[in-house]
Amino acid sequence: MTQELIDRIEKATGKPCHRFIRRNIFFCQRDLDEILKAYEAKKPFYLYTGRGPSTDAMHMGHCIPFLFTKYLQDAFDVPLVIQITDDEKYLYNEKCELDGKKGTTAMGYSNIKDILAFGFNPEKTFVFLDTEYIQYLYPNFIKFQKHINLNNIKKCFGFDDSQCVGKFAYPPLQACPAFSNSFPHIFGTRKNVLCLIPAAIDQDPYFRMTRDVAVKLKYQKPASIYSIFFPAL
């Protein structure tokens, strides 16, 4: 995050940057200048972030991306999509169930209540669970899968042959919300509306991969802005 970018954000929004930028909590980015260029030219973009439901309630560290995303939505007055990855947490944690009162889908709904409490604009915010929205994600999901091989997934995420096949198949699904035509009720068939992803730095492998495959699909590469982890007390 250069001072030039910070100055451009403040000029574009007419207000000081969020304290998370000023304090270097959100410390690095990819193509943020393209987002600012689009905003200055009055071209649309949208925000995409998410939550993996591993517990019934979110803790303070989970709040960092959502507090910052709320600032971005207010400052730029743009749509926001929030992916609840109930499928991911079921696949990645052997102790998790998908269904039932303690399943990842139920935890996802509980987390949604916490997320809505951040005060996002209800007219411009769409929250979805992967297991319930999959029919709209699926076309981009299979296109993405066709353009990435097993070695790419292994190198990117460190998987080995003992992992369940679902772990190898999942990453392309997290890429899909970065493409605007995954949301036909918001963007129609437009596939190149710019996307900005605020997230913690551990999510970068997903979106490096997304940017590489976006070129092959002739889609707009998503931009991203990343935070450090919340420090332990």
Secondary structure as the mmCIF struct_conf table of DSSP 4:
data_model
#
loop_
_struct_conf.conf_type_id
_struct_conf.id
_struct_conf.beg_label_comp_id
_struct_conf.beg_label_asym_id
_struct_conf.beg_label_seq_id
_struct_conf.end_label_comp_id
_struct_conf.end_label_asym_id
_struct_conf.end_label_seq_id
HELX_RH_AL_P HELX_RH_AL_P1 GLN A 3 THR A 13
TURN_TY1_P TURN_TY1_P1 GLY A 14 GLY A 14
BEND BEND1 LYS A 15 LYS A 15
HELX_LH_PP_P HELX_LH_PP_P1 PRO A 16 HIS A 18
HELX_RH_AL_P HELX_RH_AL_P2 ARG A 19 ARG A 22
TURN_TY1_P TURN_TY1_P2 ARG A 23 ASN A 24
BEND BEND2 ILE A 25 ILE A 25
STRN STRN1 PHE A 26 ARG A 30
BEND BEND3 ASP A 31 ASP A 31
HELX_RH_AL_P HELX_RH_AL_P3 LEU A 32 GLU A 40
TURN_TY1_P TURN_TY1_P3 ALA A 41 LYS A 42
STRN STRN2 PHE A 45 ARG A 51
BEND BEND4 THR A 55 ALA A 57
HELX_RH_AL_P HELX_RH_AL_P4 MET A 60 PHE A 76
TURN_TY1_P TURN_TY1_P4 ASP A 77 ASP A 77
STRN STRN3 LEU A 80 ILE A 84
HELX_RH_AL_P HELX_RH_AL_P5 ASP A 86 TYR A 92
TURN_TY1_P TURN_TY1_P5 GLU A 94 LYS A 95
BEND BEND5 LEU A 98 GLY A 100
TURN_TY1_P TURN_TY1_P6 LYS A 101 LYS A 102
BEND BEND6 GLY A 103 GLY A 103
HELX_RH_AL_P HELX_RH_AL_P6 THR A 104 LEU A 116
TURN_TY1_P TURN_TY1_P7 ALA A 117 PHE A 118
TURN_TY1_P TURN_TY1_P8 PRO A 122 GLU A 123
BEND BEND7 LYS A 124 LYS A 124
STRN STRN4 THR A 125 LEU A 129
HELX_RH_AL_P HELX_RH_AL_P7 ASP A 130 LYS A 146
TURN_TY1_P TURN_TY1_P9 HIS A 147 HIS A 147
HELX_RH_AL_P HELX_RH_AL_P8 LEU A 150 PHE A 157
TURN_TY1_P TURN_TY1_P10 ASP A 161 SER A 162
BEND BEND8 GLN A 163 GLN A 163
HELX_RH_AL_P HELX_RH_AL_P9 VAL A 165 ALA A 169
BEND BEND9 TYR A 170 TYR A 170
HELX_RH_AL_P HELX_RH_AL_P10 PRO A 171 ALA A 175
HELX_RH_3T_P HELX_RH_3T_P1 CYS A 176 ALA A 178
BEND BEND10 PHE A 179 PHE A 179
HELX_RH_3T_P HELX_RH_3T_P2 SER A 180 SER A 182
HELX_RH_AL_P HELX_RH_AL_P11 PRO A 184 PHE A 187
TURN_TY1_P TURN_TY1_P11 GLY A 188 THR A 189
STRN STRN5 LEU A 194 ALA A 200
HELX_RH_3T_P HELX_RH_3T_P3 ILE A 201 GLN A 203
HELX_RH_AL_P HELX_RH_AL_P12 ASP A 204 LEU A 217
TURN_TY1_P TURN_TY1_P12 LYS A 218 LYS A 218
HELX_LH_PP_P HELX_LH_PP_P2 TYR A 219 PRO A 222
STRN STRN6 ALA A 223 SER A 227
HELX_LH_PP_P HELX_LH_PP_P3 ILE A 228 ALA A 232
#
